């Protein structure tokens, strides 16, 4: 029995996920379980900033007018999608990571002082010696209802792709609200923190080998070729 995939993430990331999954030959449905809304923020003096630490393309897409004051600063991006958004907005990308924003931070040459443009929910970071950063919150994720997907979720063939811990927690709440049994649903999470946020009781929980969408979609592709009765697996440590 093959899975039907359900991707739960805000636009424009949702459309990109659907395109990539379909290019792999996967049957997939998308539902915006949240939407990104900008938050007004105060920009520190650009003269004191050596670069921008960006952990999501949303920081660029929803960063607002203050970004225009910072286009001369190099961007240190968590991954290629974020780097592409930065380039499209006129920034120069100095470094593109592949294993989380902490890895990007650890690779920087001291001394330097960065501005981290982040969302309301973000992963804490520990800078290495000689590297410092200020932090501003430029956007938040607002959760939306899951209505319309209950039938697919209850079918026993659904594999849900989870891209954030906030979406995972809200997905749990929505399943409970709609009366959808967790035991009929398998999950594929972008990282261990996201898998943990989803809790227990699912038919199976899987974590991508790397915290990037290519790895998540490869995981989904591999799972779709396997039987439905895969036991839950513990999150992989990255």
mmCIF file of the C-alpha atoms, coordinates in Angstrom:
data_MODEL
# 
_entry.id   MODEL 
# 
loop_
_atom_site.group_PDB 
_atom_site.id 
_atom_site.type_symbol 
_atom_site.label_atom_id 
_atom_site.label_alt_id 
_atom_site.label_comp_id 
_atom_site.label_asym_id 
_atom_site.label_entity_id 
_atom_site.label_seq_id 
_atom_site.pdbx_PDB_ins_code 
_atom_site.Cartn_x 
_atom_site.Cartn_y 
_atom_site.Cartn_z 
_atom_site.occupancy 
_atom_site.B_iso_or_equiv 
_atom_site.pdbx_formal_charge 
_atom_site.auth_seq_id 
_atom_site.auth_comp_id 
_atom_site.auth_asym_id 
_atom_site.auth_atom_id 
_atom_site.pdbx_PDB_model_num 
ATOM 1   C CA . UNK A 1 1   ? 0.000   0.000  0.000  1.00 0.00 ? 1   UNK A CA 1 
ATOM 2   C CA . UNK A 1 2   ? 1.489   3.345  -0.983 1.00 0.00 ? 2   UNK A CA 1 
ATOM 3   C CA . UNK A 1 3   ? 1.043   6.538  0.996  1.00 0.00 ? 3   UNK A CA 1 
ATOM 4   C CA . UNK A 1 4   ? -0.631  9.692  -0.164 1.00 0.00 ? 4   UNK A CA 1 
ATOM 5   C CA . UNK A 1 5   ? 1.378   12.652 1.044  1.00 0.00 ? 5   UNK A CA 1 
ATOM 6   C CA . UNK A 1 6   ? -0.039  15.704 2.764  1.00 0.00 ? 6   UNK A CA 1 
ATOM 7   C CA . UNK A 1 7   ? 2.246   18.734 3.086  1.00 0.00 ? 7   UNK A CA 1 
ATOM 8   C CA . UNK A 1 8   ? 1.350   21.253 5.791  1.00 0.00 ? 8   UNK A CA 1 
ATOM 9   C CA . UNK A 1 9   ? 3.194   24.546 5.479  1.00 0.00 ? 9   UNK A CA 1 
ATOM 10  C CA . UNK A 1 10  ? 2.472   28.174 4.597  1.00 0.00 ? 10  UNK A CA 1 
ATOM 11  C CA . UNK A 1 11  ? 2.796   29.675 1.142  1.00 0.00 ? 11  UNK A CA 1 
ATOM 12  C CA . UNK A 1 12  ? 4.959   30.189 -0.845 1.00 0.00 ? 12  UNK A CA 1 
ATOM 13  C CA . UNK A 1 13  ? 6.879   27.246 0.607  1.00 0.00 ? 13  UNK A CA 1 
ATOM 14  C CA . UNK A 1 14  ? 3.872   24.968 0.157  1.00 0.00 ? 14  UNK A CA 1 
ATOM 15  C CA . UNK A 1 15  ? 3.779   25.447 -3.612 1.00 0.00 ? 15  UNK A CA 1 
ATOM 16  C CA . UNK A 1 16  ? 7.518   24.765 -3.837 1.00 0.00 ? 16  UNK A CA 1 
ATOM 17  C CA . UNK A 1 17  ? 7.142   21.548 -1.835 1.00 0.00 ? 17  UNK A CA 1 
ATOM 18  C CA . UNK A 1 18  ? 4.295   20.348 -4.046 1.00 0.00 ? 18  UNK A CA 1 
ATOM 19  C CA . UNK A 1 19  ? 6.285   21.034 -7.217 1.00 0.00 ? 19  UNK A CA 1 
ATOM 20  C CA . UNK A 1 20  ? 9.363   19.185 -5.934 1.00 0.00 ? 20  UNK A CA 1 
ATOM 21  C CA . UNK A 1 21  ? 7.345   16.196 -4.703 1.00 0.00 ? 21  UNK A CA 1 
ATOM 22  C CA . UNK A 1 22  ? 5.430   15.873 -7.974 1.00 0.00 ? 22  UNK A CA 1 
ATOM 23  C CA . UNK A 1 23  ? 8.692   16.071 -9.913 1.00 0.00 ? 23  UNK A CA 1 
ATOM 24  C CA . UNK A 1 24  ? 9.707   12.919 -8.001 1.00 0.00 ? 24  UNK A CA 1 
ATOM 25  C CA . UNK A 1 25  ? 6.485   11.237 -9.093 1.00 0.00 ? 25  UNK A CA 1 
ATOM 26  C CA . UNK A 1 26  ? 4.804   11.456 -5.691 1.00 0.00 ? 26  UNK A CA 1 
ATOM 27  C CA . UNK A 1 27  ? 1.056   11.920 -5.273 1.00 0.00 ? 27  UNK A CA 1 
ATOM 28  C CA . UNK A 1 28  ? 0.697   14.819 -2.850 1.00 0.00 ? 28  UNK A CA 1 
ATOM 29  C CA . UNK A 1 29  ? -1.890  17.218 -1.473 1.00 0.00 ? 29  UNK A CA 1 
ATOM 30  C CA . UNK A 1 30  ? -1.059  20.560 0.091  1.00 0.00 ? 30  UNK A CA 1 
ATOM 31  C CA . UNK A 1 31  ? -2.801  22.441 2.873  1.00 0.00 ? 31  UNK A CA 1 
ATOM 32  C CA . UNK A 1 32  ? -1.693  25.748 4.379  1.00 0.00 ? 32  UNK A CA 1 
ATOM 33  C CA . UNK A 1 33  ? -1.950  24.956 8.083  1.00 0.00 ? 33  UNK A CA 1 
ATOM 34  C CA . UNK A 1 34  ? -0.480  28.370 8.831  1.00 0.00 ? 34  UNK A CA 1 
ATOM 35  C CA . UNK A 1 35  ? 0.330   31.686 7.214  1.00 0.00 ? 35  UNK A CA 1 
ATOM 36  C CA . UNK A 1 36  ? 3.255   34.009 7.750  1.00 0.00 ? 36  UNK A CA 1 
ATOM 37  C CA . UNK A 1 37  ? 2.565   37.570 8.862  1.00 0.00 ? 37  UNK A CA 1 
ATOM 38  C CA . UNK A 1 38  ? 5.151   40.305 9.121  1.00 0.00 ? 38  UNK A CA 1 
ATOM 39  C CA . UNK A 1 39  ? 6.005   42.000 12.423 1.00 0.00 ? 39  UNK A CA 1 
ATOM 40  C CA . UNK A 1 40  ? 7.362   45.541 12.538 1.00 0.00 ? 40  UNK A CA 1 
ATOM 41  C CA . UNK A 1 41  ? 10.928  45.668 13.873 1.00 0.00 ? 41  UNK A CA 1 
ATOM 42  C CA . UNK A 1 42  ? 13.568  48.273 14.592 1.00 0.00 ? 42  UNK A CA 1 
ATOM 43  C CA . UNK A 1 43  ? 16.793  48.046 12.618 1.00 0.00 ? 43  UNK A CA 1 
ATOM 44  C CA . UNK A 1 44  ? 20.050  48.508 14.537 1.00 0.00 ? 44  UNK A CA 1 
ATOM 45  C CA . UNK A 1 45  ? 22.651  50.861 13.096 1.00 0.00 ? 45  UNK A CA 1 
ATOM 46  C CA . UNK A 1 46  ? 23.929  49.087 9.949  1.00 0.00 ? 46  UNK A CA 1 
ATOM 47  C CA . UNK A 1 47  ? 27.425  50.446 10.611 1.00 0.00 ? 47  UNK A CA 1 
ATOM 48  C CA . UNK A 1 48  ? 27.783  48.026 13.531 1.00 0.00 ? 48  UNK A CA 1 
ATOM 49  C CA . UNK A 1 49  ? 26.651  44.941 11.585 1.00 0.00 ? 49  UNK A CA 1 
ATOM 50  C CA . UNK A 1 50  ? 29.084  42.698 9.723  1.00 0.00 ? 50  UNK A CA 1 
ATOM 51  C CA . UNK A 1 51  ? 26.494  40.374 8.225  1.00 0.00 ? 51  UNK A CA 1 
ATOM 52  C CA . UNK A 1 52  ? 23.002  38.899 8.440  1.00 0.00 ? 52  UNK A CA 1 
ATOM 53  C CA . UNK A 1 53  ? 22.210  35.510 9.945  1.00 0.00 ? 53  UNK A CA 1 
ATOM 54  C CA . UNK A 1 54  ? 19.109  34.154 8.202  1.00 0.00 ? 54  UNK A CA 1 
ATOM 55  C CA . UNK A 1 55  ? 17.423  30.902 9.193  1.00 0.00 ? 55  UNK A CA 1 
ATOM 56  C CA . UNK A 1 56  ? 14.407  31.021 6.875  1.00 0.00 ? 56  UNK A CA 1 
ATOM 57  C CA . UNK A 1 57  ? 13.434  32.520 3.538  1.00 0.00 ? 57  UNK A CA 1 
ATOM 58  C CA . UNK A 1 58  ? 10.510  34.070 5.442  1.00 0.00 ? 58  UNK A CA 1 
ATOM 59  C CA . UNK A 1 59  ? 12.956  36.524 7.018  1.00 0.00 ? 59  UNK A CA 1 
ATOM 60  C CA . UNK A 1 60  ? 13.619  37.880 3.532  1.00 0.00 ? 60  UNK A CA 1 
ATOM 61  C CA . UNK A 1 61  ? 10.110  37.520 2.115  1.00 0.00 ? 61  UNK A CA 1 
ATOM 62  C CA . UNK A 1 62  ? 8.475   39.191 5.142  1.00 0.00 ? 62  UNK A CA 1 
ATOM 63  C CA . UNK A 1 63  ? 11.353  41.303 6.448  1.00 0.00 ? 63  UNK A CA 1 
ATOM 64  C CA . UNK A 1 64  ? 9.749   44.580 5.407  1.00 0.00 ? 64  UNK A CA 1 
ATOM 65  C CA . UNK A 1 65  ? 11.278  47.954 4.534  1.00 0.00 ? 65  UNK A CA 1 
ATOM 66  C CA . UNK A 1 66  ? 14.235  47.695 6.930  1.00 0.00 ? 66  UNK A CA 1 
ATOM 67  C CA . UNK A 1 67  ? 15.851  45.149 4.619  1.00 0.00 ? 67  UNK A CA 1 
ATOM 68  C CA . UNK A 1 68  ? 16.640  47.958 2.187  1.00 0.00 ? 68  UNK A CA 1 
ATOM 69  C CA . UNK A 1 69  ? 19.042  49.406 4.768  1.00 0.00 ? 69  UNK A CA 1 
ATOM 70  C CA . UNK A 1 70  ? 20.953  46.118 4.940  1.00 0.00 ? 70  UNK A CA 1 
ATOM 71  C CA . UNK A 1 71  ? 21.434  44.967 1.337  1.00 0.00 ? 71  UNK A CA 1 
ATOM 72  C CA . UNK A 1 72  ? 25.155  45.772 1.491  1.00 0.00 ? 72  UNK A CA 1 
ATOM 73  C CA . UNK A 1 73  ? 25.628  43.209 4.273  1.00 0.00 ? 73  UNK A CA 1 
ATOM 74  C CA . UNK A 1 74  ? 26.594  39.615 3.408  1.00 0.00 ? 74  UNK A CA 1 
ATOM 75  C CA . UNK A 1 75  ? 24.023  36.947 4.221  1.00 0.00 ? 75  UNK A CA 1 
ATOM 76  C CA . UNK A 1 76  ? 24.827  33.743 6.085  1.00 0.00 ? 76  UNK A CA 1 
ATOM 77  C CA . UNK A 1 77  ? 21.913  31.478 5.147  1.00 0.00 ? 77  UNK A CA 1 
ATOM 78  C CA . UNK A 1 78  ? 20.702  28.223 6.683  1.00 0.00 ? 78  UNK A CA 1 
ATOM 79  C CA . UNK A 1 79  ? 20.141  26.526 3.317  1.00 0.00 ? 79  UNK A CA 1 
ATOM 80  C CA . UNK A 1 80  ? 19.832  26.960 -0.424 1.00 0.00 ? 80  UNK A CA 1 
ATOM 81  C CA . UNK A 1 81  ? 16.169  28.028 -0.462 1.00 0.00 ? 81  UNK A CA 1 
ATOM 82  C CA . UNK A 1 82  ? 16.950  30.805 2.010  1.00 0.00 ? 82  UNK A CA 1 
ATOM 83  C CA . UNK A 1 83  ? 20.048  31.783 0.041  1.00 0.00 ? 83  UNK A CA 1 
ATOM 84  C CA . UNK A 1 84  ? 18.010  31.951 -3.178 1.00 0.00 ? 84  UNK A CA 1 
ATOM 85  C CA . UNK A 1 85  ? 15.456  34.264 -1.544 1.00 0.00 ? 85  UNK A CA 1 
ATOM 86  C CA . UNK A 1 86  ? 18.266  36.507 -0.317 1.00 0.00 ? 86  UNK A CA 1 
ATOM 87  C CA . UNK A 1 87  ? 19.866  36.726 -3.760 1.00 0.00 ? 87  UNK A CA 1 
ATOM 88  C CA . UNK A 1 88  ? 16.506  37.515 -5.345 1.00 0.00 ? 88  UNK A CA 1 
ATOM 89  C CA . UNK A 1 89  ? 16.135  40.406 -2.880 1.00 0.00 ? 89  UNK A CA 1 
ATOM 90  C CA . UNK A 1 90  ? 19.518  41.854 -3.865 1.00 0.00 ? 90  UNK A CA 1 
ATOM 91  C CA . UNK A 1 91  ? 21.757  40.420 -1.148 1.00 0.00 ? 91  UNK A CA 1 
ATOM 92  C CA . UNK A 1 92  ? 25.112  38.728 -1.560 1.00 0.00 ? 92  UNK A CA 1 
ATOM 93  C CA . UNK A 1 93  ? 25.258  35.308 0.090  1.00 0.00 ? 93  UNK A CA 1 
ATOM 94  C CA . UNK A 1 94  ? 28.581  34.671 1.814  1.00 0.00 ? 94  UNK A CA 1 
ATOM 95  C CA . UNK A 1 95  ? 27.797  31.205 3.187  1.00 0.00 ? 95  UNK A CA 1 
ATOM 96  C CA . UNK A 1 96  ? 25.052  28.630 2.671  1.00 0.00 ? 96  UNK A CA 1 
ATOM 97  C CA . UNK A 1 97  ? 24.636  25.927 5.285  1.00 0.00 ? 97  UNK A CA 1 
ATOM 98  C CA . UNK A 1 98  ? 23.304  22.394 5.014  1.00 0.00 ? 98  UNK A CA 1 
ATOM 99  C CA . UNK A 1 99  ? 22.852  21.189 8.577  1.00 0.00 ? 99  UNK A CA 1 
ATOM 100 C CA . UNK A 1 100 ? 21.073  23.888 10.572 1.00 0.00 ? 100 UNK A CA 1 
ATOM 101 C CA . UNK A 1 101 ? 21.797  27.485 11.512 1.00 0.00 ? 101 UNK A CA 1 
ATOM 102 C CA . UNK A 1 102 ? 24.087  26.571 14.424 1.00 0.00 ? 102 UNK A CA 1 
ATOM 103 C CA . UNK A 1 103 ? 26.457  24.957 11.922 1.00 0.00 ? 103 UNK A CA 1 
ATOM 104 C CA . UNK A 1 104 ? 26.504  28.166 9.881  1.00 0.00 ? 104 UNK A CA 1 
ATOM 105 C CA . UNK A 1 105 ? 27.288  30.182 12.999 1.00 0.00 ? 105 UNK A CA 1 
ATOM 106 C CA . UNK A 1 106 ? 30.079  27.804 14.002 1.00 0.00 ? 106 UNK A CA 1 
ATOM 107 C CA . UNK A 1 107 ? 31.719  28.169 10.577 1.00 0.00 ? 107 UNK A CA 1 
ATOM 108 C CA . UNK A 1 108 ? 32.129  31.950 10.786 1.00 0.00 ? 108 UNK A CA 1 
ATOM 109 C CA . UNK A 1 109 ? 35.507  33.570 11.219 1.00 0.00 ? 109 UNK A CA 1 
ATOM 110 C CA . UNK A 1 110 ? 35.822  35.782 14.315 1.00 0.00 ? 110 UNK A CA 1 
ATOM 111 C CA . UNK A 1 111 ? 35.597  38.549 15.125 1.00 0.00 ? 111 UNK A CA 1 
ATOM 112 C CA . UNK A 1 112 ? 32.236  39.487 13.645 1.00 0.00 ? 112 UNK A CA 1 
ATOM 113 C CA . UNK A 1 113 ? 28.911  40.888 14.821 1.00 0.00 ? 113 UNK A CA 1 
ATOM 114 C CA . UNK A 1 114 ? 25.758  39.753 13.038 1.00 0.00 ? 114 UNK A CA 1 
ATOM 115 C CA . UNK A 1 115 ? 22.097  40.630 12.929 1.00 0.00 ? 115 UNK A CA 1 
ATOM 116 C CA . UNK A 1 116 ? 19.851  37.601 13.148 1.00 0.00 ? 116 UNK A CA 1 
ATOM 117 C CA . UNK A 1 117 ? 16.490  38.236 11.474 1.00 0.00 ? 117 UNK A CA 1 
ATOM 118 C CA . UNK A 1 118 ? 14.209  35.531 12.830 1.00 0.00 ? 118 UNK A CA 1 
ATOM 119 C CA . UNK A 1 119 ? 10.629  34.433 13.287 1.00 0.00 ? 119 UNK A CA 1 
ATOM 120 C CA . UNK A 1 120 ? 8.727   34.519 16.555 1.00 0.00 ? 120 UNK A CA 1 
ATOM 121 C CA . UNK A 1 121 ? 9.426   30.793 16.966 1.00 0.00 ? 121 UNK A CA 1 
ATOM 122 C CA . UNK A 1 122 ? 13.118  30.097 16.411 1.00 0.00 ? 122 UNK A CA 1 
ATOM 123 C CA . UNK A 1 123 ? 15.887  27.780 17.537 1.00 0.00 ? 123 UNK A CA 1 
ATOM 124 C CA . UNK A 1 124 ? 18.258  29.132 20.227 1.00 0.00 ? 124 UNK A CA 1 
ATOM 125 C CA . UNK A 1 125 ? 21.844  29.543 19.030 1.00 0.00 ? 125 UNK A CA 1 
ATOM 126 C CA . UNK A 1 126 ? 25.183  29.612 20.828 1.00 0.00 ? 126 UNK A CA 1 
ATOM 127 C CA . UNK A 1 127 ? 27.808  31.748 19.063 1.00 0.00 ? 127 UNK A CA 1 
ATOM 128 C CA . UNK A 1 128 ? 31.434  30.603 19.059 1.00 0.00 ? 128 UNK A CA 1 
ATOM 129 C CA . UNK A 1 129 ? 34.122  32.767 20.701 1.00 0.00 ? 129 UNK A CA 1 
ATOM 130 C CA . UNK A 1 130 ? 34.533  36.116 18.990 1.00 0.00 ? 130 UNK A CA 1 
ATOM 131 C CA . UNK A 1 131 ? 31.181  35.924 17.184 1.00 0.00 ? 131 UNK A CA 1 
ATOM 132 C CA . UNK A 1 132 ? 28.209  37.899 18.506 1.00 0.00 ? 132 UNK A CA 1 
ATOM 133 C CA . UNK A 1 133 ? 24.767  38.714 17.185 1.00 0.00 ? 133 UNK A CA 1 
ATOM 134 C CA . UNK A 1 134 ? 21.746  40.849 17.861 1.00 0.00 ? 134 UNK A CA 1 
ATOM 135 C CA . UNK A 1 135 ? 18.309  39.394 17.159 1.00 0.00 ? 135 UNK A CA 1 
ATOM 136 C CA . UNK A 1 136 ? 15.142  40.932 15.734 1.00 0.00 ? 136 UNK A CA 1 
ATOM 137 C CA . UNK A 1 137 ? 11.764  39.244 15.194 1.00 0.00 ? 137 UNK A CA 1 
ATOM 138 C CA . UNK A 1 138 ? 10.399  40.010 11.731 1.00 0.00 ? 138 UNK A CA 1 
ATOM 139 C CA . UNK A 1 139 ? 7.503   37.567 11.307 1.00 0.00 ? 139 UNK A CA 1 
ATOM 140 C CA . UNK A 1 140 ? 5.200   35.131 13.046 1.00 0.00 ? 140 UNK A CA 1 
ATOM 141 C CA . UNK A 1 141 ? 3.315   32.028 12.010 1.00 0.00 ? 141 UNK A CA 1 
ATOM 142 C CA . UNK A 1 142 ? -0.470  32.215 12.482 1.00 0.00 ? 142 UNK A CA 1 
ATOM 143 C CA . UNK A 1 143 ? -2.188  28.836 12.629 1.00 0.00 ? 143 UNK A CA 1 
ATOM 144 C CA . UNK A 1 144 ? -5.171  27.970 10.419 1.00 0.00 ? 144 UNK A CA 1 
ATOM 145 C CA . UNK A 1 145 ? -7.799  25.181 10.629 1.00 0.00 ? 145 UNK A CA 1 
ATOM 146 C CA . UNK A 1 146 ? -7.300  21.759 9.057  1.00 0.00 ? 146 UNK A CA 1 
ATOM 147 C CA . UNK A 1 147 ? -10.907 21.340 7.913  1.00 0.00 ? 147 UNK A CA 1 
ATOM 148 C CA . UNK A 1 148 ? -11.263 19.544 4.590  1.00 0.00 ? 148 UNK A CA 1 
ATOM 149 C CA . UNK A 1 149 ? -8.429  17.055 5.179  1.00 0.00 ? 149 UNK A CA 1 
ATOM 150 C CA . UNK A 1 150 ? -10.117 14.805 7.750  1.00 0.00 ? 150 UNK A CA 1 
ATOM 151 C CA . UNK A 1 151 ? -11.167 12.214 5.165  1.00 0.00 ? 151 UNK A CA 1 
ATOM 152 C CA . UNK A 1 152 ? -7.657  11.800 3.792  1.00 0.00 ? 152 UNK A CA 1 
ATOM 153 C CA . UNK A 1 153 ? -6.152  11.631 7.272  1.00 0.00 ? 153 UNK A CA 1 
ATOM 154 C CA . UNK A 1 154 ? -8.581  8.939  8.409  1.00 0.00 ? 154 UNK A CA 1 
ATOM 155 C CA . UNK A 1 155 ? -7.995  6.787  5.336  1.00 0.00 ? 155 UNK A CA 1 
ATOM 156 C CA . UNK A 1 156 ? -5.000  4.984  6.827  1.00 0.00 ? 156 UNK A CA 1 
ATOM 157 C CA . UNK A 1 157 ? -2.841  5.887  3.819  1.00 0.00 ? 157 UNK A CA 1 
ATOM 158 C CA . UNK A 1 158 ? -1.682  9.381  4.787  1.00 0.00 ? 158 UNK A CA 1 
ATOM 159 C CA . UNK A 1 159 ? 1.931   10.409 5.338  1.00 0.00 ? 159 UNK A CA 1 
ATOM 160 C CA . UNK A 1 160 ? 2.070   13.969 6.675  1.00 0.00 ? 160 UNK A CA 1 
ATOM 161 C CA . UNK A 1 161 ? 5.126   16.148 6.028  1.00 0.00 ? 161 UNK A CA 1 
ATOM 162 C CA . UNK A 1 162 ? 5.931   18.462 8.935  1.00 0.00 ? 162 UNK A CA 1 
ATOM 163 C CA . UNK A 1 163 ? 8.284   21.411 8.414  1.00 0.00 ? 163 UNK A CA 1 
ATOM 164 C CA . UNK A 1 164 ? 8.115   23.152 11.820 1.00 0.00 ? 164 UNK A CA 1 
ATOM 165 C CA . UNK A 1 165 ? 7.525   22.390 15.486 1.00 0.00 ? 165 UNK A CA 1 
ATOM 166 C CA . UNK A 1 166 ? 4.713   24.953 15.639 1.00 0.00 ? 166 UNK A CA 1 
ATOM 167 C CA . UNK A 1 167 ? 2.910   23.235 12.758 1.00 0.00 ? 167 UNK A CA 1 
ATOM 168 C CA . UNK A 1 168 ? 3.424   19.858 14.417 1.00 0.00 ? 168 UNK A CA 1 
ATOM 169 C CA . UNK A 1 169 ? 1.831   21.015 17.662 1.00 0.00 ? 169 UNK A CA 1 
ATOM 170 C CA . UNK A 1 170 ? -1.072  22.651 15.843 1.00 0.00 ? 170 UNK A CA 1 
ATOM 171 C CA . UNK A 1 171 ? -1.571  19.546 13.694 1.00 0.00 ? 171 UNK A CA 1 
ATOM 172 C CA . UNK A 1 172 ? -1.981  17.479 16.867 1.00 0.00 ? 172 UNK A CA 1 
ATOM 173 C CA . UNK A 1 173 ? -4.590  19.918 18.181 1.00 0.00 ? 173 UNK A CA 1 
ATOM 174 C CA . UNK A 1 174 ? -6.481  19.907 14.896 1.00 0.00 ? 174 UNK A CA 1 
ATOM 175 C CA . UNK A 1 175 ? -6.534  16.110 14.697 1.00 0.00 ? 175 UNK A CA 1 
ATOM 176 C CA . UNK A 1 176 ? -7.985  16.024 18.210 1.00 0.00 ? 176 UNK A CA 1 
ATOM 177 C CA . UNK A 1 177 ? -10.549 18.701 17.335 1.00 0.00 ? 177 UNK A CA 1 
ATOM 178 C CA . UNK A 1 178 ? -11.652 16.854 14.180 1.00 0.00 ? 178 UNK A CA 1 
ATOM 179 C CA . UNK A 1 179 ? -11.695 13.455 15.882 1.00 0.00 ? 179 UNK A CA 1 
ATOM 180 C CA . UNK A 1 180 ? -9.001  11.986 13.624 1.00 0.00 ? 180 UNK A CA 1 
ATOM 181 C CA . UNK A 1 181 ? -7.188  9.068  15.270 1.00 0.00 ? 181 UNK A CA 1 
ATOM 182 C CA . UNK A 1 182 ? -3.416  9.464  15.378 1.00 0.00 ? 182 UNK A CA 1 
ATOM 183 C CA . UNK A 1 183 ? -2.944  5.742  14.840 1.00 0.00 ? 183 UNK A CA 1 
ATOM 184 C CA . UNK A 1 184 ? -4.125  6.076  11.235 1.00 0.00 ? 184 UNK A CA 1 
ATOM 185 C CA . UNK A 1 185 ? -1.453  8.648  10.296 1.00 0.00 ? 185 UNK A CA 1 
ATOM 186 C CA . UNK A 1 186 ? 2.283   8.424  9.640  1.00 0.00 ? 186 UNK A CA 1 
ATOM 187 C CA . UNK A 1 187 ? 4.549   11.461 9.990  1.00 0.00 ? 187 UNK A CA 1 
ATOM 188 C CA . UNK A 1 188 ? 7.736   12.576 8.248  1.00 0.00 ? 188 UNK A CA 1 
ATOM 189 C CA . UNK A 1 189 ? 9.440   15.440 10.076 1.00 0.00 ? 189 UNK A CA 1 
ATOM 190 C CA . UNK A 1 190 ? 12.180  17.783 8.880  1.00 0.00 ? 190 UNK A CA 1 
ATOM 191 C CA . UNK A 1 191 ? 14.132  17.389 12.142 1.00 0.00 ? 191 UNK A CA 1 
ATOM 192 C CA . UNK A 1 192 ? 14.115  15.755 15.591 1.00 0.00 ? 192 UNK A CA 1 
ATOM 193 C CA . UNK A 1 193 ? 12.698  18.817 17.375 1.00 0.00 ? 193 UNK A CA 1 
ATOM 194 C CA . UNK A 1 194 ? 9.716   18.744 15.008 1.00 0.00 ? 194 UNK A CA 1 
ATOM 195 C CA . UNK A 1 195 ? 9.164   15.012 15.507 1.00 0.00 ? 195 UNK A CA 1 
ATOM 196 C CA . UNK A 1 196 ? 9.247   15.470 19.275 1.00 0.00 ? 196 UNK A CA 1 
ATOM 197 C CA . UNK A 1 197 ? 6.704   18.305 19.072 1.00 0.00 ? 197 UNK A CA 1 
ATOM 198 C CA . UNK A 1 198 ? 4.251   15.934 17.374 1.00 0.00 ? 198 UNK A CA 1 
ATOM 199 C CA . UNK A 1 199 ? 4.179   13.645 20.406 1.00 0.00 ? 199 UNK A CA 1 
ATOM 200 C CA . UNK A 1 200 ? 3.234   9.981  20.379 1.00 0.00 ? 200 UNK A CA 1 
ATOM 201 C CA . UNK A 1 201 ? 0.461   7.684  19.228 1.00 0.00 ? 201 UNK A CA 1 
ATOM 202 C CA . UNK A 1 202 ? 1.053   7.907  15.455 1.00 0.00 ? 202 UNK A CA 1 
ATOM 203 C CA . UNK A 1 203 ? 1.256   4.911  13.144 1.00 0.00 ? 203 UNK A CA 1 
ATOM 204 C CA . UNK A 1 204 ? 4.904   5.852  12.504 1.00 0.00 ? 204 UNK A CA 1 
ATOM 205 C CA . UNK A 1 205 ? 7.188   8.831  12.998 1.00 0.00 ? 205 UNK A CA 1 
ATOM 206 C CA . UNK A 1 206 ? 10.219  9.349  10.771 1.00 0.00 ? 206 UNK A CA 1 
ATOM 207 C CA . UNK A 1 207 ? 12.854  12.089 10.695 1.00 0.00 ? 207 UNK A CA 1 
ATOM 208 C CA . UNK A 1 208 ? 14.814  13.293 7.674  1.00 0.00 ? 208 UNK A CA 1 
ATOM 209 C CA . UNK A 1 209 ? 18.522  12.467 7.689  1.00 0.00 ? 209 UNK A CA 1 
ATOM 210 C CA . UNK A 1 210 ? 19.331  16.158 7.154  1.00 0.00 ? 210 UNK A CA 1 
ATOM 211 C CA . UNK A 1 211 ? 17.222  19.212 8.099  1.00 0.00 ? 211 UNK A CA 1 
ATOM 212 C CA . UNK A 1 212 ? 16.496  20.183 4.503  1.00 0.00 ? 212 UNK A CA 1 
ATOM 213 C CA . UNK A 1 213 ? 13.617  19.568 2.166  1.00 0.00 ? 213 UNK A CA 1 
ATOM 214 C CA . UNK A 1 214 ? 15.551  17.431 -0.295 1.00 0.00 ? 214 UNK A CA 1 
ATOM 215 C CA . UNK A 1 215 ? 16.217  14.919 2.495  1.00 0.00 ? 215 UNK A CA 1 
ATOM 216 C CA . UNK A 1 216 ? 12.592  15.108 3.671  1.00 0.00 ? 216 UNK A CA 1 
ATOM 217 C CA . UNK A 1 217 ? 11.231  14.398 0.203  1.00 0.00 ? 217 UNK A CA 1 
ATOM 218 C CA . UNK A 1 218 ? 13.735  11.577 -0.287 1.00 0.00 ? 218 UNK A CA 1 
ATOM 219 C CA . UNK A 1 219 ? 12.482  10.094 2.978  1.00 0.00 ? 219 UNK A CA 1 
ATOM 220 C CA . UNK A 1 220 ? 8.904   10.373 1.736  1.00 0.00 ? 220 UNK A CA 1 
ATOM 221 C CA . UNK A 1 221 ? 9.867   8.763  -1.570 1.00 0.00 ? 221 UNK A CA 1 
ATOM 222 C CA . UNK A 1 222 ? 11.511  5.851  0.227  1.00 0.00 ? 222 UNK A CA 1 
ATOM 223 C CA . UNK A 1 223 ? 8.580   5.386  2.607  1.00 0.00 ? 223 UNK A CA 1 
ATOM 224 C CA . UNK A 1 224 ? 6.064   5.321  -0.224 1.00 0.00 ? 224 UNK A CA 1 
ATOM 225 C CA . UNK A 1 225 ? 7.760   2.174  -1.502 1.00 0.00 ? 225 UNK A CA 1 
ATOM 226 C CA . UNK A 1 226 ? 7.408   0.397  1.855  1.00 0.00 ? 226 UNK A CA 1 
ATOM 227 C CA . UNK A 1 227 ? 4.482   -1.366 3.540  1.00 0.00 ? 227 UNK A CA 1 
ATOM 228 C CA . UNK A 1 228 ? 2.066   0.629  5.673  1.00 0.00 ? 228 UNK A CA 1 
ATOM 229 C CA . UNK A 1 229 ? 2.962   -1.181 8.923  1.00 0.00 ? 229 UNK A CA 1 
ATOM 230 C CA . UNK A 1 230 ? 6.286   0.538  9.727  1.00 0.00 ? 230 UNK A CA 1 
ATOM 231 C CA . UNK A 1 231 ? 6.757   0.812  13.510 1.00 0.00 ? 231 UNK A CA 1 
ATOM 232 C CA . UNK A 1 232 ? 7.438   4.247  14.997 1.00 0.00 ? 232 UNK A CA 1 
ATOM 233 C CA . UNK A 1 233 ? 11.131  5.092  14.953 1.00 0.00 ? 233 UNK A CA 1 
ATOM 234 C CA . UNK A 1 234 ? 12.953  7.424  17.356 1.00 0.00 ? 234 UNK A CA 1 
ATOM 235 C CA . UNK A 1 235 ? 14.076  10.789 15.928 1.00 0.00 ? 235 UNK A CA 1 
ATOM 236 C CA . UNK A 1 236 ? 17.593  10.744 14.531 1.00 0.00 ? 236 UNK A CA 1 
ATOM 237 C CA . UNK A 1 237 ? 20.059  12.990 16.315 1.00 0.00 ? 237 UNK A CA 1 
ATOM 238 C CA . UNK A 1 238 ? 21.579  15.565 13.972 1.00 0.00 ? 238 UNK A CA 1 
# 
